[in-house]
């Protein structure tokens, strides 16, 4: 919601797709230039309906910020049998970007910002078993591959979108306090990872390392608006800059090379078209 506040305050009209309309209205109360429209990222039909309504309005779309996601969830599948983190964190944004492409082209200089995570270091994309049909499910493996997919998609989308004056970016907002991202994680998992003590209280050193919500929105806003990126795209950004390559998870910085692999980006695009049934040829 912080990104919405910043962009709306700058004069942008911000359209918010929301699964829970009343909750969104409450969270955005008092903010001008905001439109709230129903959409559920786990429902391809809902995504299509949202996009069709927007395209029918005839308006250009200057910014598409794919900012919703889930983490730390048990194994769930959507109606297609697709693991929920892959469906929500990646396939939904692929579908939404594809369906809104005519409106993005109409802007003649649009940007697509896909919110990723340093958690892409948890796992490369599993081309052999992306839905955990033949292997044991581990929630961070599922999350990691979904965010690796976001990075690969962002890179390939930029390649394909440049002829239409559309650039694409992946963004790591940072580890942020005060969000609901970990609401389904069992306490034992956070204890095992060294985030909380035996009573469930966050350790001081962990709390000190977290960004505030405004700080977490900063890089997304930078990617959406910075003139420094006018002729740059297909990059992974963090802390208001383009990230360096790093394969060390403990660094807490940098983008893993496997998530920017050009061959895998093209391979994933083809696989995604098969999984979604959407031919996306920008």
PyMOL commands that set and color helices and strands:
alter all, ss='L'
color gray80, all
select helices_A, chain A and resi 2-9+21-27+44-56+84-99+101-106+118-122+139-164+187-192+204-209+213-225+227-229+249-251+257-260+262-276
alter helices_A, ss='H'
color red, helices_A
select strands_A, chain A and resi 14-18+34-38+63-66+111-115+167-172+235-238+241-242
alter strands_A, ss='S'
color yellow, strands_A
deselect
rebuild
show_as cartoon
